[in-house]
Amino acid sequence: MTTRIHGTGIARRIRSQVAAEVAAAAGSGSTPGLATVLVGDDPASAVYVAAKRRAIKEAGMRDFHRQLPPHATHDDVAAVMDELAADPGVARRAETI
């Protein structure tokens, strides 16, 4: 038996719930956010990061985005990561893709 789900409606409800939780957190003085670091100009990566940034904006979250040029070195990326890690507004959990 096949069960049909309506992904758009489910996604809408989840985003609404997240926005309500963000608003509640902001009301108690702690607005959540997401840090993204995009190195270079790969179109697929740019689309992915833009979608994440759009979603966090819709949820009322803080956006900590950093764009680095294609020729950024490991030390350049590490410096940005250190900067973000030192920012008290950036959460302490990181995910690398």
C-alpha positions as CSV (number, residue, x, y, z in Angstrom):
1,M,0.0,0.0,0.0
2,T,1.3,3.4,-0.9
3,T,0.9,6.4,1.4
4,R,0.9,9.8,-0.2
5,I,2.4,12.6,1.8
6,H,2.2,16.3,1.0
7,G,5.7,17.5,1.5
8,T,5.0,21.2,0.9
9,G,2.3,21.3,3.6
10,I,4.5,19.4,6.0
11,A,7.5,21.7,5.3
12,R,5.2,24.8,5.8
13,R,4.1,23.5,9.2
14,I,7.6,22.7,10.3
15,R,8.9,26.1,9.2
16,S,6.0,27.7,11.1
17,Q,6.9,25.7,14.2
18,V,10.6,26.6,14.0
19,A,9.7,30.3,13.5
20,A,7.5,30.2,16.7
21,E,10.4,28.5,18.6
22,V,12.8,31.2,17.3
23,A,10.5,33.9,18.4
24,A,10.1,32.4,21.8
25,A,13.9,32.1,22.2
26,A,14.3,35.7,21.0
27,G,11.7,36.8,23.5
28,S,14.0,35.4,26.3
29,G,17.0,37.2,24.8
30,S,18.7,34.5,22.8
31,T,18.0,34.6,19.0
32,P,19.3,31.5,17.3
33,G,21.4,31.8,14.2
34,L,23.3,29.9,11.5
35,A,26.8,30.5,10.4
36,T,27.7,29.6,6.8
37,V,31.0,29.9,5.1
38,L,31.1,29.7,1.3
39,V,34.5,29.3,-0.3
40,G,34.7,30.0,-4.0
41,D,32.0,30.3,-6.6
42,D,30.7,26.8,-7.1
43,P,27.1,27.3,-8.4
44,A,25.6,24.3,-6.6
45,S,27.2,25.3,-3.3
46,A,26.0,28.9,-3.8
47,V,22.4,27.7,-4.4
48,Y,22.5,25.4,-1.3
49,V,23.8,28.2,1.0
50,A,21.4,30.8,-0.5
51,A,18.5,28.4,0.3
52,K,19.8,27.9,3.9
53,R,20.1,31.7,4.3
54,R,16.6,32.3,2.9
55,A,15.2,29.7,5.3
56,I,16.8,31.2,8.4
57,K,15.6,34.6,7.4
58,E,12.1,33.4,7.1
59,A,12.4,31.8,10.6
60,G,13.7,35.0,12.1
61,M,17.1,33.6,12.9
62,R,20.4,35.5,12.8
63,D,22.6,35.1,9.7
64,F,26.3,34.8,10.1
65,H,27.5,34.4,6.5
66,R,31.0,34.7,5.3
67,Q,32.0,34.5,1.6
68,L,35.6,33.8,0.7
69,P,37.2,33.9,-2.7
70,P,38.2,30.7,-4.6
71,H,41.8,31.3,-3.9
72,A,41.3,31.3,-0.1
73,T,43.9,29.3,1.7
74,H,43.4,26.9,4.6
75,D,44.6,29.6,6.9
76,D,42.0,32.0,5.5
77,V,39.2,29.6,6.2
78,A,40.6,28.7,9.6
79,A,40.7,32.5,10.5
80,V,37.0,32.9,9.6
81,M,36.1,29.8,11.6
82,D,38.0,31.2,14.6
83,E,36.2,34.5,14.2
84,L,32.9,32.8,14.1
85,A,33.8,30.6,17.0
86,A,34.8,33.6,19.1
87,D,31.5,35.4,18.4
88,P,29.2,34.8,21.4
89,G,26.1,35.0,19.0
90,V,27.2,31.9,17.1
91,A,26.2,28.5,18.5
92,R,28.9,26.1,19.5
93,R,27.7,23.2,17.3
94,A,29.1,23.2,13.8
95,E,28.2,21.1,10.8
96,T,30.5,20.7,7.8
97,I,29.2,19.7,4.4
